[in-house]
Amino acid sequence: MPIKLIDSTQYHLWADALHARQLARTTKDEWDRGAYVRWAVNTAWTAFENYATDLLSAQGLGMRFKKRFDDALAANRLPKVNWGSGVWQRALAVYQLRKDFTHVAAITNSAVLRPPIADAEKAIETMREAVKALAAHAGAASPPWVEDDGAAGFGSRTGDYAIGVLTMAGADPEHPETVRITYVWEGKEYVDLYAPPGTAWEPLLDRLQGALNVPATAIRAYRGQTLLSERLLNARRSE
C-alpha cells in the first residue's frame, strides 16, 4: 500500500513523532495522552540528534550532548552556536525534558507521567527549527522531511489503501494556490505532498522521483487545481 515515502532514518523518526503527537491530540484518556506526548518528545529529539550525527560525521552525541555537539562543530571547523538564547536554548530545554521523561523524573513525579499536549507541540516545532538552523550553520540544504507537519493517527481504516500525505509547515491543503505533488499508481492518483503557495515545485518532483518505492507511472505538480507539470515514468517494482 502507498505510504509516506520514508527515505531516511531521520524521516522515519520524524514521522513517528508526528504520529505520536496526533494520537496525543485525539485521545480522551489522560494516561494515553501522557505516553503519546513522551513518545513525541523523545522521537522528535532523536530525529534531530540522528540528523546532527550524520551531518557532522559525529559519534555518541547523546551522552553529554552539549559538549559533544560543540566538539563536533569544532571538528568540522564550524563556529559554536549560542546555547544561551534562541533556538539552541529552546533545543536544550527539549533535551532536558527528554532526559526527565527517560531517565529521571518519570518514575517519581506523576505530573511528568501526564505531560500536556503543549510539550509535544513545542518539541516538534523546536526540533524543526533546530534542524533548519543546523543545516544553515553547516551550509547544507535543509532536509525535506523536516517540513512534514501532518499525520493521520489511528483514524478510520477502510478500503484497500491507507494514504500518507506530507504536509509542509504553513501549507493549507484547501488553499487555492497550494502546491500539490502527486503520483499515479495502478491507475489511481495519490497526493504525496502539500507545499505552501509559491514553493518551487521542480525540486519536489525531483525528490519524489528519487524516493518512490512503488511502480508509479507518472508524477505531477499542481497549483491548486492547475496542472503545472507531469513526468511520465517507466513503471518499476519495489525491491
N, C-alpha and C positions, 0 to 999 in steps of 0.2 A: 504494500500500500504506500502511496506517496506521503512523505512526512517532511518536516523541515529538513533542508539539505545540510545536515550536520557534517561539516568538513574539517573539523579540528577538535582536539581535546577541549580547548577553551570554550568553543561554542557549545559543546556537549554540557559542560558545567554551567554555562550561562543559561542555556535552555532549562536546565534543572532548577536554577534559581527563579526564573520567571514562572515556571510551573508551580513551584512551591508558594510563591507569592500569590498566584491566582487562587490556589487552594485556601490559603490563609484569608483571602478576601471573601470567599464564598461560604466557608464552613460556619455552622452555628454553634459548634462545640468549642469552648474556650481552651480545652486541653489540646484538641487537634490543632487549633489555631497557633498555640504556642509551639507545637512541634513543627508546623509548616514555616513559621517565622524563623525559627532557629535554623531550619534547613536552608531557607532562602539566604540568610545572612552568611552561613558557612560556605555555601556553594558560590555565592557572588564574590566573596573574598578569594576563594580558591581559584576561581576563573582568572581574577586579576593576578594572583600570585603566580599561577602557571604561565600566564602571558608574560609577566616580567621575567620569569626564569628563562623562557625561550628567547625573548628579545635581547636580554643582556648576557646570554650564554652563562648563566649563573647556576649554582647548585645549593640546595639546602637553605633557601631563603626563609622558610617557615620558622626556624628557630632563631631568636634574636633578630627578627625581621629588619628592624630599622637599621642596625649596624651592617648587616649583610647586604641590604639593599644599597646603602651608601658605598660599601666596598665594591659592589658590582658596578655601580655608576663610575667609580674611580677607575676600575679595571678597563672600562670602555672609554676612558678619557672624557667623561661627561661630568658637568658640574653637579654639585649636590642640589637636592631640592630643599625647599623651605618647609620643614615639618611644623613650624610654628603658626602657620596661617593657611587659609585657602583650602584647596582640595586635599593637600597632603596632611593637613591637620585633621580633616574630616576622615581621611582614609585610616589614620591611626586610631581614630575613635571606633571605626568599624572593626579594626584588628583587635582592639581591646574587648569589644563586645563579643566577638567570636571566641576569644580566649575565655571570657566569662562563661559563655554557653558551653564550651567544650571541656574546659579544664578546672574551673574554679567554683563558680557560684551556683551552678545548676542543681547540685545535689543538696545545697543548704539554704537556698533562697527561693521561696515559692514564687516570688514575683518574676524571677528570671525564667522560671518554668512556663510562665504565661506572659511573654512579652507582647507588646501591642503591634498591630499590623504596621504601624509607622516605622518600626525598626527595620522591617523588610523593605519597605518603600525607600527609606533613606539609604540603606546599604546598597541596594541596586543602583540608585541614582549616583551615589558617591563612587562606587566602583566603576560605573560607566565613565564618569568624569576622570577618574584616576587612569584608566586605560588610555583614554584620549590624551591626557596630559603626559603620560609616559611616552606614548608614541611621538608626540610633538617634541618632547625633550630629547628624544633619541634621533630625531629627523626621519622617522618612519611613518608610513601611512597608517591611519587608524584602521583596525580590523573591522570588516563589515558586520561581524556578528554582534559587536557591542551596541549597534543601533537597534537590535531587536528588542522590542518592548512589549511583546504580546505572547500570551499562552492561553490555552483553552481550558486548563484544569481537567476535571473529570466530567465534563459536560456530557450530554446525551451522545450515545454512540450507535447510530442507526445507519442502515445501508451498508454498502460494501467497503467504503473508504473512510478514513479519518484524515482530514487535510490539515496540515500545519502551515501557518502563514507567518512570515516575518513582517512585523510592522515596525518601521524605523521610528525612533523618537521624533515626535512632532508631526507624524503622519496621521491623517484622518481618512479612513477608507471611503467615507461618504463625501469628501470634498470634491468638487467638480474638476479641480486641477491636480489632484493627487496622481503621482506617477505609480503605475501598476505594472508589475513584471509577472508574466505568466508562462506556463509551458503546456504543451499539448501531448497527452499520453493516452494511447488506446482510444483515440477519437474524442477525448474529453479535454477541456481546457481547465487548468488549475492555477490559482493565484499562488505565486511564490513569495511576493514581497510588495508592500506598500511603502512608498517614499514620499516625503513632503513635496509640495509643488516647487518646481524649479530645479529639482535634483537631476544631475546628469544621468541619463538612463543608459548610455553606452557601457560604462563600467559595470553597471548592474547586470546587463545582459552577458557581459564577458564573465562575470563571477558565476552566474547561473550556468552558463555553458560549460565552464570548467568543473563545476561541483555536481552536476547532475548524476544521480545514481539510478535513474530509471530510463528506459529506452524511449525518450521523448522524440517526437518527430518535428517539433517546432518550438521556438521560444519567441515571445512577443513583448513589446513595450507599449504602454498606453499612457496618455494624459487624459484622465477621466475616461470617457468612452471613445476617445480618438486614438486610432492605431498609429503609433509613431514608427515602429519598425517590426519586421518579422524575419527571423532567421530559420530557414528550413534545415533540419538536421538529418543525418543518416541514423536511423533507429539503431540503438545498441542495447545490449542486455547488461543488467547489473552483474558485477563479478561476485 
